[in-house]
């Protein structure tokens, strides 16, 4: 992902009710300019990088999702996985491909020890996704997430590298039977 992608995805952040389902750190809806400025700062490179962000595109090269590894700590071997799929593309198995790719990046290329993520307690799709990937619930913040006019528990889950090897094969086989394919493309110049 680079700055050229920002115009294509910034409209996702204008739908605050939808963003609140996936992002709990935004206190108010972001204007187009604020969203672009926010993402520009996230995309600034550091050495070593503390995040890697990716845009998921459909067959027509239109953005349909966003994912990444953020808050990477190489000393502790830890990172956080955020995932977002645009409304009209949800419930099609895209998040499974995204999480598989990110976990492989974290454990096989970056040599991290663990990854974690959070989700709302009423988000059954994410609950099923992280459970199938082998994540374990590590904590719960009672009524810590407000979405859809209600407070929901925030669930913290984590996956260790040692737990991943068993789950990797199961998820890879399941994806091989789906109608989607993971295509690695060369990195675009910044």
C-alpha positions in Angstrom: 0.0 0.0 0.0 1.2 3.5 -0.7 -0.1 7.1 -0.9 -1.6 6.5 -4.4 -4.0 4.1 -2.8 -5.4 6.6 -0.4 -8.0 8.3 -2.7 -9.5 4.9 -3.4 -10.0 3.8 0.2 -10.7 7.1 2.1 -14.4 6.8 1.4 -14.5 3.7 3.7 -13.7 6.0 6.6 -16.6 8.4 5.8 -19.1 5.8 6.8 -18.6 6.2 10.6 -21.2 3.6 11.6 -19.4 1.0 9.5 -15.9 2.0 10.6 -17.1 1.8 14.3 -17.7 -1.9 13.7 -14.0 -2.5 13.0 -12.0 0.4 14.4 -12.5 1.6 18.0 -9.7 4.3 18.1 -11.5 6.9 16.0 -13.4 9.2 18.3 -15.3 11.0 15.5 -15.8 10.6 11.7 -12.8 11.7 9.7 -13.0 14.1 6.9 -11.5 13.1 3.6 -8.5 15.4 4.3 -8.0 14.1 7.9 -8.2 10.5 6.7 -5.6 11.1 4.0 -3.3 13.0 6.5 -3.7 10.2 9.0 -2.8 7.5 6.5 0.1 9.4 5.1 1.7 9.4 8.5 1.1 5.7 8.9 2.7 5.0 5.6 5.9 6.8 6.3 8.7 4.3 6.4 10.8 3.7 9.4 13.9 1.5 9.7 13.0 -1.1 10.8 9.4 -0.8 9.6 6.8 -0.8 12.4 3.9 -1.6 10.1 3.2 -3.2 6.7 -0.1 -2.2 5.0 -1.8 -3.9 2.1 -4.8 -3.2 -0.2 -6.9 -6.1 -1.3 -8.0 -5.6 -4.9 -10.7 -7.4 -7.0 -10.0 -8.7 -10.5 -10.5 -5.1 -11.9 -7.9 -3.7 -9.5 -10.5 -1.9 -7.4 -9.8 -1.9 -3.7 -12.1 -4.2 -1.7 -10.2 -4.5 1.6 -7.3 -3.3 3.8 -5.1 -5.2 6.1 -1.7 -5.1 7.7 0.7 -5.8 10.5 1.0 -2.8 12.8 2.8 -2.0 16.1 5.6 -4.4 15.1 8.0 -4.9 17.9 11.1 -6.9 16.8 12.5 -7.2 20.3 9.4 -8.9 21.6 8.5 -10.5 18.3 5.0 -9.1 18.4 2.5 -7.4 16.0 -1.2 -6.6 15.7 -3.3 -7.7 12.7 -6.1 -5.3 11.6 -8.4 -6.4 8.8 -11.2 -4.5 6.9 -13.3 -5.7 4.0 -15.6 -3.2 2.2 -19.3 -3.8 2.9 -20.3 -5.2 -0.5 -17.4 -7.8 -0.4 -18.0 -9.2 3.1 -18.9 -12.8 3.8 -17.1 -14.1 0.8 -14.0 -15.5 2.5 -11.7 -12.6 1.6 -10.6 -12.1 5.3 -9.4 -15.7 5.5 -7.0 -15.1 2.6 -5.9 -11.8 4.2 -5.2 -13.3 7.6 -3.4 -16.3 6.1 -1.1 -14.0 4.1 -0.4 -11.7 7.1 0.3 -14.6 9.5 2.7 -16.1 7.0 4.4 -12.7 6.6 4.7 -12.3 10.4 6.0 -15.8 11.2 7.9 -16.9 8.0 9.4 -13.7 6.8 9.6 -11.3 9.7 10.3 -14.1 12.2 7.9 -12.8 14.8 6.9 -14.9 17.8 3.2 -13.9 18.1 0.4 -11.9 16.5 -2.7 -10.5 18.0 -5.9 -8.7 17.1 -9.1 -7.5 18.8 -12.8 -7.7 17.8 -16.3 -6.9 19.1 -17.9 -9.8 21.0 -20.9 -9.7 18.6 -18.7 -10.0 15.5 -19.3 -13.7 14.8 -17.6 -13.6 11.4 -14.3 -12.4 13.0 -14.8 -14.8 15.9 -15.1 -17.7 13.5 -12.1 -16.5 11.4 -9.7 -16.1 14.3 -10.8 -19.4 15.9 -10.2 -21.2 12.6 -6.7 -19.7 12.4 -5.9 -20.9 15.8 -6.1 -17.7 17.8 -6.7 -18.0 21.6 -8.8 -15.6 23.6 -6.3 -13.8 25.9 -8.5 -11.1 27.4 -11.8 -9.3 27.4 -12.6 -5.7 28.1 -16.2 -5.6 29.3 -18.4 -3.2 27.1 -15.3 -1.5 25.7 -16.5 -1.2 22.1 -19.5 1.0 21.1 -21.1 0.1 17.8 -24.6 -0.3 16.4 -26.0 1.8 19.3 -24.8 -0.7 21.9 -21.7 -1.4 24.0 -20.0 -4.7 23.3 -17.1 -6.5 24.9 -13.7 -6.1 23.3 -12.1 -9.5 22.8 -8.3 -9.8 22.6 -6.9 -12.8 20.9 -3.4 -14.0 20.1 -1.6 -16.7 18.1 1.9 -18.0 18.7 4.2 -19.1 16.0 4.3 -22.6 17.5 0.5 -22.8 17.2 0.4 -21.7 13.6 2.1 -24.6 11.9 -0.8 -26.9 12.7 -3.4 -24.5 11.5 -1.6 -23.3 8.4 -2.3 -26.5 6.5 -6.0 -26.6 7.4 -6.6 -23.0 6.3 -4.5 -23.5 3.1 -6.6 -26.5 2.1 -9.8 -24.6 2.8 -8.7 -21.7 0.7 -7.7 -24.0 -2.1 -11.3 -25.2 -2.3 -12.7 -21.6 -2.5 -13.4 -19.6 -5.7 -10.7 -17.0 -4.7 -7.1 -17.1 -5.3 -4.2 -15.3 -3.7 -2.0 -13.5 -6.2 1.3 -12.0 -5.2 2.1 -8.9 -7.2 5.4 -7.1 -7.4 5.6 -4.2 -5.1 4.7 -0.9 -6.6 7.2 2.0 -6.4 6.3 4.6 -3.8 
